[in-house]
C-alpha cells in the first residue's frame, strides 16, 4: 500500500486485467455482466481458475472464495469425485434426447434424503423450478393466486419478482399488472396476514425461503414454519419450500429436515446439480401426478401440466448431481461447514467490537451476512442468528454502498472474495482459512476507519 492511497485506488491498480476485461464485456454483453449481483463499482472481478476453497483472478491473485458458485458448491471447486464422474460421462454423451439411467439415480437420491419428496421432476434452473411448482399448485387447487413474502427471492420469472426488492412495493419493469395481481405479497414474517389471506379461499399456494428472506438475511422467528404448516393444512393450501439455497446445506434433507416441518412441494437447484446447471421440483404424489401421462378411462388429458425443457436432467448435470448428493447425505459434511461459518461470524463480530466499528455479522447454518455502519442491539462480539433492533429493509439490502464497496475491495486486496454482502462456506474451508479471513477483515475494517469511511 502506497502512503495516502485509498482502498479504491489500490484496488484499481491491483486488478487491472479485470478492468480491461470489463471494458471488453460492456461492448459485447448487455450491462457488461451475466448476473446482476456480479456488478460491482468500478468494475467486477474476473476469474481464471479455481480449486477447493480458492480461486485465482485474471491478475493472478489467490483468493479464499466465499461466493462458492452462488452457493452451489458445497464441496468447493472441482471436487475430485464430481469432476471424475462428469469427465467420464463427457465421453459417453452430453445430450441423448432420451431417458437415461442417471436421471433415475438422481431422482432416487433426492427422494431418499428430502422428506417432502414422493416424486421429482427436473428443470434447468431454480427459476424454472419455482415457476413449475407454482403452476402445479394452481392446477392442483383450481385457484389462481400465489402468496409469497416480502424480500424472498424465488428466481426472476414474472410471478417471482413481486415484493422481492426493497422497497417491497416497487414498480417492476416489464411485468404486466395482470400477472402481479395474481401474487399476494405478505409483509415480512406476518403470520396473521397470511392466515387472513388463505382464509379467503383464493390462495393456491404459499411459497417461501424456509430460512427467511435471502438465505436467512431476514430470519423467521422461532416456530414460524410450524405455524405456517398448520395454517396451510387447515385451509388445504399448498405449502412450497424454496430450498434452492437451503437444500442439502442446512441438513442433508434441507431446512425441512433441520426444522422438522414437511412442505407439500420443494424446489431445488444449486447443490442439487453438483455445481452444474440444473434444478428440480419434488413433492406429494397426488400433486406431482399432474405431470404424468395416464391411460385411464376417466382421465381428462387436459388436466396434465405440460413440462418440456431441452436440458432437463441432461446426463452431465445428472451425474454431477447424483454424485454430489451421495456425499451430501452424510450430515458430517454440513456440520463442518456450519462450524466454520459460526467461527467466522463470531470472529468478524469480535473484530467489530474490538475495533469499535458499528456493524454486525449474522446468519445460520453455513452462511453469513454483513452490515457495516449500523449496529444491532444484541452485538456482543459473538455469533448472531437473529439481529435485534434492525429494520427489515436494512437486513435485506445490507450495508450502504460506501461501506459495501470499500469492504469488498479491501477484502479482495487481502485475498478474500465475499459475496453479496456476506458469503457461503463450503465443506472444504479449513480453520486456518477462516482465521486468515478474520485477519483480513480486521485489516480491512481498520483501514476503512483510518480513511474516515465510518465518519
N, C-alpha and C positions, 0 to 999 in steps of 0.2 A: 504494500500500500504506500503510495506517494503521499507525503505530508500535505494536508489540506484537501486531498482528493475525496470526493463524495463516494458513497456506495454506488450510485448510479453511474458516475463517470468511470469508476474502476470496472464495473460490470460491462459497460460498452467496450472498453479496451480489451477486456479478457475474453469476450465472447464474439470476436469479430466475424468468425465464419458463420455463426448463427445469424448475425445481422445480414451478411451477404446472401445467405440462403433465403432469408425472409424477403429481401428485396426482389429476388427472383420469384418467390412464391406469389407475391401480390400481383405480378403480371400474368400469372397462369391460373391461380386458384382464387375463386370469389372470396373476398375478405382476407385472403392470404393464409387462412388456417382451415383445417378439415374438421375441427370440432370447436365449438365456441369457447369452451373452458381452456383451450390451449392458447388463446390470445392473451398476450402479455405486453405491457409497455416497457421499454421502447420496441422490443421485438421478442418473440418466443424462442425457446430453446430447440435446437435440432440435434438429434441423437444419431450416432453411427452404429453402435452395437451395445449389447447388454448381456449379462450373465449373472445368475443368482440374485443377490440383492443390490447389484451395482450396474451402472451403465456409463458409457463414455460418449461425450458430446462431440460436435464437429471440430472443436478446437483441442480435443484430446483430454479434457478434464475428466477425472474419475469421480463419479458421484454415487453416494448411497441413495437409493431410489425409494421414495415413498409414494410415488404415483402408482406403481405396480399395475400397469396396464389398465388404469382407471378402476382398479380393484379386482381385475380378472385373474391376477397371477398370485394365487395363494401359495404356490410353491416357487415363486420367484421366476426370473427369466431363464428360459432354456433348460428346464429341468430334464435331466437325462432320460428318465423313463418316458416322458411325454414326447420328447424330441425323437427318440428311437422309434416309438410307435408311429409317429407321423411320417418319419423318413421311410420306414418300411412300407407304409400304405401308399406313399407317393409313387412307388414303382408299380403298384397294383392298379392304380387309377384314382383320379380325383373326383370324378363325377360319372356315375353309371347310368343315370337316368332310369334307375330301377331300385327296388328294395335291396338291402344287403344285411348280413348278419350283424354288422357293427351297430346299426341303428337299433336293433333289438337289444343288444347287450347294453347300449347306452340307456335305453328306456328302462331296462330291468334294474340297472344300478340306481337310477333316480327313484324308482318305485321302492326299492329296498330301504332307502335311508330317509326319504322325505315323508313324514307322517300322513299328509293330506292326499297323497297321490295314489289313486287306484289305476288310472290310465294316464298316459302322457302323449303329447303331440309336439313336434319340433317346429321351430321357426328359425329365422336367420339373425334375430336380434332381440333385445329386451323390449324395444319399442313395438315390434311385431307381436311379441308375447302378450303385452298388456292390451293391445288392440284386439287380439283374438279372445282373450279372457273376457273383455267387456262384451264382445259380440256374442259369445256363448251365454253369458249371463242374461242378456236381453232375450235371446232366443228361448232360453230355458224358462224364464219367468213370464214372458209376454209383456214385460214393462220396458219403457224406453230410457229412463233416467239412471245415471250413474252418480253416486255420491263419492267425492274424494275430499281430502283435507288440504287446507291451505298450506303451501310450502312443500308438499310432497311431489316428488318427481317420478313420473311413470313413462318416460320417453317423450318423443317430440311429435307424435301424431295429434290430430286436431282435438280429440277427446281428452287428451292427457294434459294439455297446456294450461287449461283454465286454473287460475289461482296458484300457479306454481311459483312465480317470481314475485318478490315484494316490490311495490305494494301489491297485495294479493288480489286487488280488483282492477289491475292494469288492463288496458286495451291490448289485444293480441293481434298483430297484423296478419292478414291472410286467412283468418279462421272465421267462417260465416257465423253470424249471430244465431242462426237456426241450430247450428251444431252446439254452440255454447249453452243454448237454452236447455239442452238435454243433460247438462252436467251441473250438479249441485255442489258448490264448494262450502264445506263445513269450516267454521272458524277453528283456529288451532286448538286441538285437543278438547273440543267442546262436545262431550258425550250427550248432553241434554239436547242440543241442536240435532244431533244425529238421530236420536230416538224420535223426536218430533217429525223429522222428515220421513223416516222409514214408516212411521205410523200412518202416513197418507196413502200408502199402498202403491205409490208411483215409482219407488226406487227398486231397480233390478238388482243392483249390487253396490256394495261398499268396497272400494279399493284403497289400500294404504301401504306405506312402507312400515312394516311392523316394528322397526327400530325407532320410529318417529321420523319427521321430515329430514330428507337429505342425509341418510345414513347416520341418524342419531344427532344431527345438528340441533333439532328441537325434540328432545326426548319426550316420550309419553310418561305420565305419572304411573306409579305402581298400580297394577290391577286394571289398567285401561283396556288392554286387549281382551281380558276375560269378560269385562262388562260388554264390550262390543260384540263378542261372540254370543253372549246371552241375548242381546237385543236383536241381532240379525236372525238368530234361530227362532226367536219368538214371532217374528214377522215374516218368516220364510223369505228372507233376503239373502242373496249370495254374498259371502264374505271372501274377498280376494286379498291374499297377502302377496305384495310385490316383493319377492325375495331376490331380485336381480343382484343386489349387493349383499344382503344378509345371508342368502342361501349358501350353505356349506362353509360359511365364515363364522357365524355366531355359534354354530354347532354343526356336526355332520348333517343333520336334518334341518339346519337353518334356525331362524328365530322362533319358529313354531315349536321346534323341539326344546330349545332352551327355556321358552316361556310356558310350555305345556298347553298351548292353545292351538287347535287344529282348524284351519280355514276350510272353505269348500273348494277353493281353487288356489293354486300357487303359480306365479310367473317367475321364470328363472332366466338368467343369461350369465355373462362373465365367467365365473368359476365353472359353471355347468359345462362349458365347452373347452375347458382347459387352456383358456387364453386365445383360442381361435374364435372366429365369428360363429355365433350360434345362440339360440335361446330355446325355451320350452314353456309349455303350459301343461300343468297337471292338476288333477282333481278327482272329485267323486265320479263314479262310473255313470250315474244317471245324467250328469251334465256332459261328461266327455263323450257319451254315446251319440250326441248330436253331430259329431264329426264322422260317425260310422256309416258305412254302406249296408243297408239291410234289404233282405229279400223275404219280407213277411206280408201276408195278405192285408193287414190293416195299417201297414206303414205308409205314411204320406211322405213321399220323396221331397216334397217342398220344405219339410222340416229340417232337412240336412243343412248344416252350416258348411259352406264351401271353404276349402283350405288348400289352395295351391301354394307354390313357392319353389322356385328353381333350385335353391341351395339348401332347402330344408334337410337336415341330417345328412349333409354331404359326408363322404367317407373320412375326410381329413378331420373335420370337426367332431365326428362321431368317435373316432379312435382316440383323439385327444381328450374328449370329454369322458369317455369310459375309463381311460387310464387315470385321469385326474381324480375322478370320483372314487375309484378303488382306493386311492391313497387317502382321500379326504374323509373316508369312512372311519378312520382312526381318530378318536377325539383328542389324542395327544398332539395332533397337528394344530388344531385350533387352540389348545391350551398353551402351547409355546408362543404362538403369535399373540394371543391375549396377554400373556405375561410380559412380553417385550413391549407391547403398546402401553400397558399400565406403568412399566418402568419409565417409558418415555414421557407420558403425561405427567407423572409425578416429578420427574427431573425438570421438565420445562416449567412447571408451576413453581418449583423451588427457585429456579433462576429468576423468575419474575419477582418473587418476594424478596430474594436476596439483593437484587439489583434495584429494588424499589421502583419498578416499572409497572404501570397499570396494564392489566391483561390477565387472561386465564386460558387454560387449555383443558378441554373436556372430551368425553367420548365413552364408548363401551366396546366390549369385545376387542378387536384388533384395529380400531380406527381412532383418529384424534382430530380435533378441530382447534383452531387458534383464533382468539380475538385479542388485539392489542389496542391500547388507548382507552380502555374501559375495564373496570373490574366487576366481578360478581361478589355477592355477599358472602359466599362460602369459600372464597380463595384463602387457603391456609398453607399453600406450598405442597399439597399432596394431590392425590388422584381425585378428579372431579367427574361425576357422571351426569348430574343434572345441575347446571349453573343456576343460582338463585338471584333474583332481583335484576334480571336482564330481559329486555324486550324480545319477543319472538322474532321481530324483524332483524334485530342485531344478530341473533343466533343464526338466522337463515343467511344473511348477507355477509357476515364475518366482519373483518376489520375495514375501516375506511381505506381508500386506495393508497393514501400516503404511507400508511403503515404496511399494508399488504405488499406493495411493490418493493419497498425497502427490505422487508423481511425476506421475500422471495429471492431478490437479487443478492442480498447479503449471505443467505444460506448457500446459494449456488457458489459464491466466492469461497465459501468454507467447505465445499464438497458435498452439499446436501440438496436434493431435489424434492421440494414439497409439492403438494397437490391441492389446489383449490382451497387455500387457507387451512391446510392440515395435511392429512395423508392416511395411508393404509399400510399396515405392517404385514409382512409375509411370514411363513413358517421357517424361512431360511435367514432372517435377520438374527444377528447374534447380540449378546450382551455388550460386547466390545463396540459393535457398530451403534447400538443405542447410546452408549456412553459418549462415543465420538459425536453423535448427533446432538446430544445435550450440550457438549462443549462448544460445538459450532453455534448453537442457539445462544449460549451465553456470550460468545464473542460478538455475534450479530446484534443482539439486543443492546449490549454495552456501546457498540459503535453507533447504533441508531440514537441512543441517548446523547452521546458526545456530539453528534451532528445537530442536536436540537430538534429531532423529529418528534419527540414526545412533548415539546414545549407548547 
